[in-house]
Structures are given as C-alpha cells and as structure tokens.
Amino acid sequence: MRMVENDVRIRSMVRQDMPELLRLMEGIVKFERGTDFRPTEAELLHRGFGERPEFGAFVADRGGSMLAGLAVHYEIPLMHTLRPLLMMKWLFVDPDVRGRGIGRRLTS
C-alpha cells in the first residue's frame, strides 16, 4: 500500500505515543550510527509529561497507533525578550514513507 501525504495527521504527541516515540527515537540513533540508546517509556513519560516537561514532539500519525515520523522540540528563552522560543532538536521520518512530504509537514 502506498502512503500519500494526506494519509497522516500532524499533531502534538500524547502519552499513548510513547512506544512509537521510543521506536522512532531509536531510529534516529541508528541513523546517526549511535549505539547507546537507553530511554524507557517511563522516562519519556516523566520527561515529556512531568511537572516541567523537558521536550515535546509533533508527530505524523498514520492511524492504528502507528507514527510515520516526529519532530522533537524544546523551549529556550529568547535572550532579549526572555519569551520562550521553540527549538527543533530532531526530525525523523520512517524510511518506508520518506519522499512524501511528511518531514516538510512536521516542520511547518
């Protein structure tokens, strides 16, 4: 089945995404030839949904609890205004759905 750009919905991550977020984050580490991937679902929940979340993510939802990609972000204060600025840390799209505009949609 060929996925087209409109087959995914871009949205903010939710708690139920943790297994898929772990899978995609491990994909980033493998892509960068890293070998030391250790986060757990519980740690991601704490760091992403705790009292002071340390990161967030926009996800490309395929439906059926499957994600096609993610754009991980965090906030930093902009120096001259001290207002939060959203900084993207990682962008990753599953290799089997690349070339279909999903990465572009995650970053716009």
C-alpha positions as CSV (number, residue, x, y, z in Angstrom):
1,M,0.0,0.0,0.0
2,R,1.4,3.4,-1.0
3,M,1.0,6.1,1.6
4,V,0.4,9.5,0.3
5,E,1.0,12.8,2.2
6,N,-2.7,13.1,3.3
7,D,-2.6,9.6,4.9
8,V,-1.1,11.1,8.0
9,R,-2.3,13.7,10.5
10,I,0.2,16.0,12.2
11,R,-0.4,16.6,15.8
12,S,1.3,17.0,19.2
13,M,2.5,13.9,21.0
14,V,0.2,12.3,23.6
15,R,1.0,9.8,26.3
16,Q,-0.2,6.9,24.2
17,D,2.5,7.6,21.7
18,M,5.4,6.6,24.0
19,P,6.0,3.1,22.4
20,E,6.1,4.6,18.9
21,L,8.2,7.6,20.1
22,L,10.8,5.2,21.5
23,R,10.8,3.3,18.2
24,L,11.3,6.5,16.2
25,M,13.9,7.9,18.6
26,E,15.9,4.6,18.3
27,G,15.7,5.1,14.5
28,I,17.3,8.5,14.9
29,V,20.1,7.0,17.0
30,K,20.7,4.2,14.5
31,F,20.6,6.7,11.6
32,E,23.3,8.7,13.3
33,R,25.3,5.4,13.9
34,G,24.8,5.6,17.6
35,T,24.7,2.6,19.8
36,D,23.9,3.8,23.3
37,F,20.0,4.1,23.3
38,R,18.7,3.7,26.8
39,P,15.5,5.7,27.4
40,T,12.5,3.8,28.7
41,E,8.8,4.5,28.2
42,A,8.5,5.6,31.9
43,E,11.4,8.0,31.5
44,L,9.9,9.6,28.3
45,L,6.6,10.0,30.1
46,H,8.3,11.7,33.0
47,R,10.4,14.0,30.8
48,G,7.7,14.8,28.3
49,F,4.7,15.0,30.5
50,G,6.0,15.6,34.0
51,E,5.5,18.7,36.1
52,R,8.1,20.6,34.0
53,P,8.2,18.9,30.6
54,E,11.7,18.9,29.1
55,F,10.7,18.2,25.5
56,G,7.7,17.9,23.2
57,A,7.1,16.5,19.8
58,F,4.9,16.9,16.7
59,V,4.1,13.5,15.3
60,A,2.9,12.2,11.9
61,D,0.0,9.9,12.9
62,R,-0.6,7.0,10.5
63,G,-3.6,5.7,12.5
64,G,-3.8,2.4,14.2
65,S,-1.3,3.6,16.9
66,M,1.4,3.9,14.3
67,L,3.6,7.0,13.7
68,A,5.3,7.8,10.5
69,G,7.7,10.4,11.9
70,L,8.4,13.0,14.6
71,A,9.9,16.4,15.2
72,V,11.2,16.7,18.7
73,H,11.4,20.2,20.2
74,Y,12.1,22.0,23.4
75,E,11.7,25.6,24.6
76,I,14.5,28.0,25.4
77,P,14.1,31.7,26.5
78,L,14.9,34.1,23.7
79,M,17.7,36.3,25.2
80,H,16.4,39.8,24.5
81,T,12.8,39.1,25.4
82,L,13.0,36.1,27.6
83,R,9.9,34.7,25.9
84,P,10.1,31.0,25.1
85,L,11.4,30.1,21.7
86,L,10.6,26.6,20.3
87,M,13.7,24.9,19.0
88,M,13.6,21.7,16.9
89,K,16.1,19.1,18.1
90,W,15.4,16.1,15.8
91,L,13.4,15.4,12.7
92,F,12.9,11.8,11.7
93,V,10.6,10.1,9.2
94,D,10.4,6.3,8.8
95,P,12.5,5.2,5.8
96,D,9.5,3.5,4.1
97,V,7.5,6.7,3.9
98,R,10.2,9.2,3.0
99,G,9.8,11.4,0.0
100,R,6.1,12.0,0.6
101,G,6.3,15.4,2.2
102,I,5.9,14.2,5.8
103,G,9.1,15.9,7.1
104,R,8.0,19.1,5.5
105,R,4.6,18.9,7.1
106,L,6.2,18.2,10.5
107,T,8.3,21.3,10.3
108,S,5.7,23.8,9.1
